Amino acid sequence: MELLQLLLGYPKEFEGDEDSTELEVSTDSSDIYRKSSIPTPYDVTIRINSLVALSTSGWEIVLGNSASEIQSNSSIPKDNRGVIVAVLGSYNRGKSFLLNELCGLNLPSGNLIHTEGISITAGRKQAENIVFIDTAGTDTAIQKDKLDDRKATEALIREIVLHLCSFIIIVVNRLRATDQSYIQQVLMHSKTSESKTNIIIVHNLLDVETVQDVETIIKNEVEFLFDAKPDNMKLKMNQDSTDVSFFHSTNNGVDIRHFIFTKNGTDAAKMWNSQSIDGIMNILQTATDARRNLKVITEMINFVNTKLPQLFTNTHDDNSSENSQKRLQIEMHVRKPFIILSHRKDMENLDHDPYPLSLSPKLLYDDAGYFIGISSMDNGEWKPLYNLYETEDEILAIVELAGFKQGDTRVGVGEESISIEGQRVNFKESLSNPTVHQEKIPMGSSEVGDPSPSTIQSMGKYFYKNSFLGFSIEKPENWHSASFAHTRDFINGTVTPLLAKNNMLINDSDTTKSERSTLFVFSKLPLGNSNGKGNPNIVASIGKVDAPQGVINSCDFIGTVLRILNGPLIQAKLNGDCREVYLNGEQFSVQEWTTHMLMYSTVYQMGYVKIMKNDYILLFTLSYTDRASKREVYNIMRSLTFSKE
């Protein structure tokens, strides 16, 4: 079975070996490759569940129940190249359904399908020489002490997929802001990969049945949010030709093709599903310039070997740089279906004598979990060692400041960093022509981060306090608040993508740009919950306005901000006039309005604006759904107090 052997990439030790027949994939090979215990659309699974597992048994290779169905295929090119496709998407979006359709399989799909590490499916019938790759999801719980290992492992898997694949298919259902953010990250990293990656987005509308509903979703989501245009391709089979409808968009120079799927057995499915399958398969079959080496596991091993020295801090006794580089390589075990460290390839008992491995504490990731580099003291920026703790009541930081002048250091704990300004005494300057044997401690002045409204703040169980701006506000006992990181992630994953798209669609050269940071959120329900009835809340934000022509007071600021927001995706309508009020002795401008965001319910809002020191503009946005909830958020606002310093 040539294709399966190609995927598995048998090492040279197996070639020409008298006993190599034991490794042939047949009914007699169950002692070599373990078979999956449940039906699965995957032919081969590489169980990359942990990087640290390389210290012992490494990564097992498991065969699916249907792997024996892969046909010996004489059409495999002599150069062993074919199209490799990654199928990506969040949990329960329909990836298994799509794999069944594309690969010509008839296996169950749904919540019971479990993906581990990297899973590989070889296409059948019209999908010969096309290989599909699926990856493990990120939503399973894990022990706290294994979180770093999980994060690094998932980042490596993402890098492997981008390296191996020439096509990425992203599966979404009804589009959510989190999907938009995920797509943007994939597009960014695919664009910067070494070789070109083609992008296809499958809009898998699982609960949509009518043609009219599909057309509405296409208009609101595919055409509007992606700026996608209708397109078609002609398929020729024998003497017949068929038109296939799809949609085409461009994002930062990356071409994207969109295909529609709907609920099976419906009128909408009859119109869309078959032609979408035909269209995707035609693209993959004719992509002769996008073929990659079908020795997937061999290619994966070679790629991982370029990454391992960066991922681990080798603590073995014999850890010279040369030996460390040599040891941290992986390959197939000579007799077992495991990928292991090279020096363990002959070991019979892989659990014996674990090789000490420690993940590098300097790994850096972006918001999507991709590696972005290795932190280093030599990059011109340094930070002191510190411990940072967050409880429900407070944030605590313990910072190592050895060598700093006492009383000459300013420390601020921020949303994303510790801000430190001070002077570490450089004793070297007082020495006469010293011989330097080692210099690892940074000296001189240090300024890591700048003090700002978002760096000198604290969140307690029943309050928020901002020392920079000099105010505090109380939170009711039965209301909820989020950590600064949680608030940032929620805003970035839901509101920010919608705002960004809305701004792109506005062509107004007279708009005033404003960069704002969220300080806190108090909400009646946890962030992201509404029970379908809305979630009353207060959001405080701070920022400075660039090009402030026309903004001469707080009321003008509110009007300008709402004018900026108004666009195809967001509509804000003023309710009454802006007025000046006093709250606990402090003057504010107050404006009420109604906001409607695409795919969200209408919400009533009220803004309290105050111009602060250093030209900061402080905005409290109160959101409510009825008179009772308006009274709740207003009563919280009445607890706002400013210090008299």
ZAMARGU-4260 file (C-alpha; in steps of 0.2 Angstrom, whole numbers, plus 5000, padded with zeros to 4 digits):
<rodrens>
0) 5000/5000/5000 | 5012/5013/4993 | 5003/5029/4999 | 5001/5024/5017 | 5019/5018/5017
5) 5024/5035/5010 | 5014/5044/5023 | 5022/5034/5037 | 5039/5038/5030 | 5047/5022/5035
10) 5065/5025/5041 | 5080/5018/5031 | 5082/5004/5044 | 5066/4996/5038 | 5072/4996/5019
15) 5079/4979/5014 | 5078/4972/5031 | 5074/4953/5032 | 5061/4957/5045 | 5053/4972/5037
20) 5038/4962/5031 | 5032/4963/5049 | 5030/4982/5046 | 5019/4980/5031 | 5001/4987/5034
25) 4990/4971/5035 | 4980/4961/5046 | 4996/4954/5054 | 5003/4971/5059 | 4992/4974/5074
30) 5008/4971/5085 | 5016/4986/5076 | 5003/4999/5074 | 4990/5001/5087 | 4972/5003/5079
35) 4960/5017/5085 | 4947/5010/5096 | 4933/5020/5089 | 4927/5025/5071 | 4937/5039/5065
40) 4939/5048/5048 | 4958/5048/5051 | 4970/5036/5043 | 4986/5040/5053 | 4987/5050/5070
45) 5003/5056/5077 | 5000/5059/5095 | 5009/5075/5098 | 5001/5078/5115 | 5016/5084/5124
50) 5033/5090/5120 | 5040/5084/5136 | 5035/5067/5132 | 5050/5066/5121 | 5060/5063/5137
55) 5053/5045/5137 | 5041/5037/5124 | 5039/5052/5113 | 5025/5052/5100 | 5015/5037/5096
60) 5009/5034/5078 | 4991/5026/5078 | 4982/5019/5062 | 4963/5022/5060 | 4951/5008/5057
65) 4950/5013/5038 | 4968/5014/5034 | 4968/4998/5026 | 4956/5005/5013 | 4969/5016/5005
70) 4972/5009/4988 | 4989/5005/4981 | 4990/5019/4968 | 5000/5018/4953 | 4997/5036/4949
75) 5008/5042/4963 | 5021/5053/4954 | 5039/5047/4954 | 5044/5062/4964 | 5031/5057/4978
80) 5023/5074/4978 | 5004/5078/4980 | 4993/5091/4988 | 4993/5093/5007 | 4978/5102/5015
85) 4975/5107/5033 | 4957/5108/5039 | 4956/5121/5053 | 4943/5127/5064 | 4936/5128/5081
90) 4928/5114/5090 | 4911/5107/5083 | 4911/5117/5067 | 4910/5102/5056 | 4927/5097/5051
95) 4924/5079/5052 | 4909/5081/5041 | 4919/5090/5028 | 4933/5077/5028 | 4920/5063/5025
100) 4913/5073/5010 | 4930/5077/5003 | 4939/5060/5006 | 4924/5050/5000 | 4922/5042/5017
105) 4906/5036/5026 | 4911/5038/5044 | 4902/5046/5059 | 4905/5064/5063 | 4900/5075/5077
110) 4905/5078/5095 | 4912/5060/5098 | 4926/5063/5085 | 4942/5066/5095 | 4958/5073/5087
115) 4975/5071/5095 | 4991/5080/5089 | 4991/5079/5070 | 4979/5067/5061 | 4981/5063/5043
120) 4967/5057/5030 | 4972/5051/5013 | 4959/5055/5000 | 4950/5041/4991 | 4942/5040/4973
125) 4943/5057/4965 | 4954/5063/4980 | 4969/5052/4976 | 4985/5060/4980 | 4977/5073/4991
130) 4981/5072/5009 | 4971/5081/5023 | 4978/5086/5040 | 4968/5090/5055 | 4974/5096/5072
135) 4970/5094/5090 | 4958/5107/5098 | 4963/5118/5112 | 4947/5117/5123 | 4951/5102/5134
140) 4955/5105/5152 | 4973/5101/5158 | 4982/5101/5175 | 4990/5118/5180 | 5008/5112/5180
145) 5006/5106/5162 | 5000/5122/5154 | 5016/5128/5148 | 5019/5111/5140 | 5002/5112/5132
150) 5005/5129/5125 | 5022/5125/5118 | 5015/5109/5110 | 5000/5117/5102 | 5011/5131/5095
155) 5023/5118/5087 | 5008/5109/5079 | 5003/5126/5071 | 5020/5128/5065 | 5021/5111/5058
160) 5004/5113/5049 | 5010/5129/5040 | 5026/5121/5035 | 5018/5105/5028 | 5002/5112/5019
165) 5000/5121/5003 | 4981/5123/5006 | 4972/5128/5022 | 4953/5126/5023 | 4945/5135/5038
170) 4928/5129/5043 | 4916/5141/5051 | 4897/5141/5055 | 4888/5157/5057 | 4902/5169/5058
175) 4907/5175/5076 | 4919/5189/5081 | 4930/5175/5088 | 4930/5167/5071 | 4935/5183/5062
180) 4950/5185/5074 | 4955/5167/5071 | 4955/5169/5053 | 4965/5185/5053 | 4979/5177/5063
185) 4979/5162/5051 | 4980/5174/5036 | 4994/5183/5044 | 5005/5168/5048 | 5001/5160/5032
190) 5007/5175/5023 | 5024/5175/5032 | 5027/5157/5029 | 5041/5151/5018 | 5030/5145/5004
195) 5013/5151/4997 | 4998/5144/5006 | 4981/5145/4998 | 4966/5149/5009 | 4948/5142/5007
200) 4935/5146/5020 | 4920/5134/5021 | 4904/5142/5028 | 4896/5127/5035 | 4878/5133/5040
205) 4873/5117/5049 | 4856/5124/5055 | 4851/5133/5039 | 4838/5124/5028 | 4830/5137/5016
210) 4838/5145/5001 | 4831/5162/5006 | 4840/5161/5023 | 4856/5156/5015 | 4855/5171/5003
215) 4853/5182/5018 | 4868/5175/5027 | 4879/5176/5012 | 4874/5194/5010 | 4877/5199/5028
220) 4892/5188/5032 | 4901/5182/5016 | 4899/5197/5005 | 4898/5211/5018 | 4910/5206/5031
225) 4923/5199/5019 | 4920/5210/5005 | 4918/5194/4995 | 4912/5195/4977 | 4902/5181/4968
230) 4912/5170/4956 | 4911/5154/4947 | 4921/5141/4939 | 4917/5129/4924 | 4920/5110/4927
235) 4921/5099/4912 | 4917/5080/4913 | 4917/5071/4897 | 4906/5082/4885 | 4897/5090/4899
240) 4901/5106/4908 | 4895/5112/4925 | 4895/5130/4933 | 4901/5130/4951 | 4896/5146/4962
245) 4908/5152/4975 | 4914/5169/4982 | 4931/5177/4981 | 4939/5190/4993 | 4956/5197/4996
250) 4964/5201/5013 | 4980/5210/5014 | 4986/5203/4997 | 4980/5185/5002 | 4967/5178/4990
255) 4952/5169/4999 | 4939/5158/4991 | 4923/5155/5000 | 4911/5140/4998 | 4894/5137/5006
260) 4887/5121/5014 | 4870/5119/5023 | 4860/5106/5032 | 4860/5090/5023 | 4843/5084/5016
265) 4836/5102/5014 | 4832/5112/4998 | 4847/5123/5002 | 4859/5108/5003 | 4853/5103/4986
270) 4858/5120/4979 | 4875/5122/4987 | 4883/5106/4995 | 4887/5096/4979 | 4893/5110/4969
275) 4904/5116/4984 | 4912/5099/4985 | 4915/5099/4967 | 4923/5116/4967 | 4935/5113/4981
280) 4940/5096/4974 | 4943/5104/4957 | 4954/5117/4965 | 4964/5104/4974 | 4966/5092/4959
285) 4972/5105/4947 | 4984/5114/4959 | 5000/5106/4951 | 5011/5120/4957 | 5006/5117/4975
290) 5011/5100/4977 | 5022/5095/4992 | 5032/5079/4998 | 5019/5066/5003 | 5032/5059/5015
295) 5022/5069/5028 | 5030/5061/5044 | 5047/5062/5037 | 5045/5080/5032 | 5037/5084/5049
300) 5052/5076/5058 | 5065/5086/5048 | 5055/5102/5052 | 5054/5099/5071 | 5072/5095/5071
305) 5075/5114/5066 | 5064/5119/5081 | 5069/5108/5096 | 5085/5117/5101 | 5075/5133/5103
310) 5061/5125/5113 | 5071/5116/5127 | 5084/5121/5140 | 5094/5105/5140 | 5099/5101/5158
315) 5109/5085/5154 | 5126/5083/5162 | 5134/5083/5145 | 5126/5099/5139 | 5139/5108/5129
320) 5131/5117/5114 | 5138/5105/5102 | 5131/5090/5111 | 5115/5098/5115 | 5111/5102/5097
325) 5116/5084/5092 | 5105/5076/5106 | 5089/5086/5103 | 5085/5078/5087 | 5070/5066/5084
330) 5067/5051/5072 | 5057/5035/5071 | 5061/5021/5083 | 5069/5007/5073 | 5056/4994/5079
335) 5042/5003/5087 | 5029/5015/5080 | 5035/5030/5090 | 5044/5046/5086 | 5058/5048/5099
340) 5074/5057/5103 | 5088/5050/5091 | 5099/5043/5105 | 5084/5033/5111 | 5080/5025/5094
345) 5087/5008/5099 | 5080/5007/5117 | 5068/4993/5120 | 5060/5000/5136 | 5056/5019/5132
350) 5050/5022/5149 | 5067/5018/5156 | 5080/5031/5160 | 5070/5047/5155 | 5081/5060/5146
355) 5080/5077/5156 | 5071/5090/5146 | 5065/5107/5152 | 5055/5119/5141 | 5063/5136/5138
360) 5056/5149/5150 | 5059/5162/5136 | 5047/5156/5123 | 5036/5170/5116 | 5019/5168/5108
365) 5006/5180/5100 | 4988/5180/5104 | 4984/5166/5092 | 4997/5155/5101 | 5010/5155/5087
370) 5029/5156/5092 | 5035/5174/5089 | 5053/5172/5096 | 5064/5169/5110 | 5066/5182/5124
375) 5084/5187/5127 | 5094/5200/5138 | 5104/5204/5123 | 5090/5212/5113 | 5093/5229/5120
380) 5079/5228/5132 | 5079/5220/5150 | 5067/5216/5164 | 5071/5212/5182 | 5065/5195/5189
385) 5048/5196/5197 | 5034/5186/5203 | 5016/5192/5199 | 5000/5186/5208 | 4982/5190/5206
390) 4968/5186/5218 | 4950/5191/5218 | 4954/5206/5228 | 4971/5212/5222 | 4987/5210/5212
395) 5003/5208/5220 | 5021/5209/5213 | 5037/5204/5220 | 5051/5212/5210 | 5070/5209/5212
400) 5079/5226/5212 | 5096/5221/5219 | 5108/5236/5215 | 5095/5249/5213 | 5096/5265/5223
405) 5084/5264/5238 | 5070/5277/5236 | 5075/5280/5218 | 5063/5267/5210 | 5046/5269/5203
410) 5036/5252/5201 | 5019/5251/5192 | 5009/5235/5190 | 5000/5236/5173 | 4988/5226/5163
415) 5001/5217/5153 | 5018/5222/5161 | 5027/5228/5176 | 5033/5246/5174 | 5050/5250/5182
420) 5060/5266/5182 | 5076/5268/5191 | 5095/5267/5191 | 5105/5252/5195 | 5123/5256/5201
425) 5136/5251/5189 | 5151/5247/5200 | 5162/5243/5185 | 5164/5262/5182 | 5173/5263/5199
430) 5186/5250/5194 | 5202/5253/5185 | 5204/5243/5169 | 5195/5227/5176 | 5197/5210/5167
435) 5179/5204/5163 | 5176/5186/5166 | 5157/5187/5165 | 5144/5200/5163 | 5126/5195/5164
440) 5118/5208/5175 | 5111/5223/5166 | 5117/5240/5173 | 5113/5258/5172 | 5096/5266/5170
445) 5081/5256/5166 | 5063/5261/5160 | 5052/5246/5156 | 5035/5252/5151 | 5028/5270/5154
450) 5016/5275/5168 | 4999/5277/5161 | 4981/5276/5167 | 4981/5257/5163 | 4997/5253/5172
455) 4993/5260/5190 | 4977/5252/5194 | 4969/5238/5205 | 4954/5228/5205 | 4946/5222/5222
460) 4932/5211/5226 | 4920/5226/5227 | 4929/5240/5219 | 4940/5247/5206 | 4954/5260/5209
465) 4965/5270/5197 | 4979/5279/5206 | 4985/5288/5191 | 4968/5296/5188 | 4964/5297/5206
470) 4947/5289/5206 | 4938/5274/5213 | 4921/5266/5210 | 4912/5252/5220 | 4905/5236/5212
475) 4889/5228/5219 | 4891/5212/5228 | 4881/5202/5216 | 4889/5209/5200 | 4904/5203/5191
480) 4921/5210/5186 | 4935/5202/5176 | 4954/5202/5177 | 4962/5215/5166 | 4969/5201/5155
485) 4951/5193/5153 | 4944/5210/5149 | 4957/5213/5136 | 4954/5196/5128 | 4935/5198/5128
490) 4936/5215/5120 | 4949/5209/5107 | 4939/5194/5103 | 4922/5201/5101 | 4920/5220/5099
495) 4937/5224/5091 | 4935/5214/5075 | 4918/5222/5072 | 4925/5239/5075 | 4939/5236/5064
500) 4928/5230/5050 | 4916/5244/5052 | 4930/5257/5051 | 4936/5249/5035 | 4919/5252/5027
505) 4918/5270/5032 | 4925/5282/5019 | 4926/5298/5029 | 4942/5308/5028 | 4935/5320/5041
510) 4934/5307/5055 | 4944/5309/5071 | 4955/5294/5076 | 4955/5289/5094 | 4966/5276/5103
515) 4957/5270/5119 | 4961/5257/5132 | 4948/5248/5143 | 4951/5251/5162 | 4937/5240/5169
520) 4921/5231/5166 | 4907/5229/5179 | 4893/5217/5173 | 4877/5210/5180 | 4882/5193/5172
525) 4899/5186/5168 | 4907/5193/5152 | 4900/5184/5137 | 4883/5179/5145 | 4867/5188/5142
530) 4853/5174/5144 | 4846/5182/5128 | 4840/5197/5138 | 4856/5208/5138 | 4869/5210/5151
535) 4869/5228/5160 | 4886/5234/5162 | 4898/5249/5165 | 4914/5250/5155 | 4927/5263/5159
540) 4940/5268/5145 | 4953/5281/5143 | 4962/5288/5128 | 4969/5304/5120 | 4961/5311/5104
545) 4972/5315/5089 | 4968/5329/5077 | 4955/5336/5089 | 4949/5350/5078 | 4930/5352/5082
550) 4932/5344/5099 | 4932/5358/5111 | 4923/5350/5126 | 4916/5334/5132 | 4900/5334/5123
555) 4909/5337/5107 | 4919/5322/5111 | 4904/5311/5113 | 4897/5317/5097 | 4913/5314/5087
560) 4915/5296/5094 | 4897/5291/5089 | 4900/5299/5072 | 4915/5288/5070 | 4906/5272/5075
565) 4892/5275/5063 | 4894/5263/5048 | 4886/5248/5040 | 4889/5237/5055 | 4886/5249/5069
570) 4872/5262/5071 | 4872/5274/5085 | 4857/5286/5087 | 4857/5300/5100 | 4843/5301/5112
575) 4841/5320/5117 | 4854/5333/5120 | 4871/5332/5129 | 4871/5340/5146 | 4883/5345/5160
580) 4880/5337/5177 | 4889/5336/5193 | 4892/5319/5201 | 4899/5319/5219 | 4906/5336/5216
585) 4914/5332/5199 | 4908/5339/5182 | 4904/5327/5168 | 4896/5328/5151 | 4882/5316/5149
590) 4874/5309/5133 | 4861/5295/5130 | 4860/5285/5114 | 4854/5269/5106 | 4867/5257/5098
595) 4863/5242/5086 | 4877/5231/5081 | 4876/5218/5067 | 4872/5200/5075 | 4869/5208/5092
600) 4853/5215/5100 | 4849/5233/5102 | 4856/5241/5118 | 4853/5258/5127 | 4868/5267/5132
605) 4873/5283/5142 | 4891/5290/5142 | 4899/5300/5156 | 4914/5310/5149 | 4927/5320/5159
610) 4943/5328/5153 | 4958/5323/5165 | 4976/5328/5167 | 4988/5326/5153 | 4974/5328/5140
615) 4967/5311/5144 | 4948/5309/5141 | 4939/5297/5153 | 4923/5289/5147 | 4911/5278/5157
620) 4899/5269/5146 | 4883/5263/5154 | 4873/5249/5145 | 4856/5244/5150 | 4840/5236/5143
625) 4826/5244/5153 | 4822/5256/5167 | 4826/5244/5181 | 4844/5240/5173 | 4846/5259/5170
630) 4843/5262/5188 | 4856/5249/5193 | 4870/5255/5182 | 4866/5273/5188 | 4867/5269/5206
635) 4884/5261/5203 | 4890/5277/5194 | 4885/5287/5210 | 4898/5278/5220 | 4912/5286/5209
640) 4923/5297/5220 | 4939/5306/5215 | 4954/5310/5227 | 4957/5328/5231 | 4976/5327/5229
</rodrens>
